[in-house]
C-alpha cells in the first residue's frame, strides 16, 4: 500500500500535535511539582506570616533546580553610627 503525500503529512501532523501535548503536560507537571516544593520549604520556615518567599529556579535547561529563600521585612530603620563618642 502506498501512502499519498497528504496522508503522510496528516500522520506527521498528528505525531507533532501529540508530542506538543505531551510536552505541555510535562511542563504543567514540572510547574506543579516546583510549586509544591516551594510551598513546603516556605512552610518549614514560617510561611507568608514570617515574610518568607521561595523562588525555585531551573538551571542548565532543567538539569538542575535551585531554591532561593528570601525574607521580606516590613519596616526598616536607619541607625546612625556614633563616631568618636559624638552624636549629631
N, C-alpha and C positions, 0 to 999 in steps of 0.2 A: 504494500500500500504506500502510495506516495502522498506526502503532505503538501498541501498548497501553501504558498507564502503567507496567505492570510491566516491559516490555522496555526502555523508555526509562530507567527507574530502574536496571535491571541494567547497561545500557550505560554510564551515567554512573558507576555504582559501579566498573565495570571501569576507566574512564578515571582515576578518582580513585586507585584502587589502583596503577595504572601510574605515575601522577605521583609518588605517595609512594615507590614502589620506586625510581624514578629519582632522587628527592631523597636517599634513603638511600644509594644508590650514589655519588652526588656527594659526600655527606658523608664516606663512607668513603675515597674517593679523596683528598679535601682533607686529611683527617686523616693519611693515609699520606704524602702529599707534605710536609706541615709537619713530620712526624716525621723524614723523611729529611733535610730541610734542617737541622733542629735537630741531628741526629746528625753531619752534615757539618761544621757550624760548631763543635761541641764537639770533634771530632777534630782540626780545624785548630788548635785552641788547647790541645791536650794531653789531651783526653778526661777520663774519670772519674778516672784516676790523678792528674791535676793538680787535681782538685776542681772541674772546670768543669761548670756546669749551664746549659742553654739553654732558655728558655721562649719559644715563638712565640705571639704574641697577635694575634687578629683584631680589627681596628678598623673602625668605620663599616660594620657589618653585612657584613664580608667584603670591603670595598672596598680595604682596606689591611692589610698584615700587618707586624708588627714583631717582631724577635728580640731578646730581652734575655739577656745573657750574665752569669752570676754565677760567682764563685769562692768555694768554701766552704773555710774554714780550719779545721783540726782542733784546733789549740792556739792559745790567745790568752793573752798575758801582759800584765799591767798594769805600767807603768813609772812610778815615782814621779818627779815633776819636782823638780829641785833649785831652790829659790828663795833667792836671795841667797847662794849658796855653802854653804848649810847642808843637811845631810841630815835625818834624823829628828830 
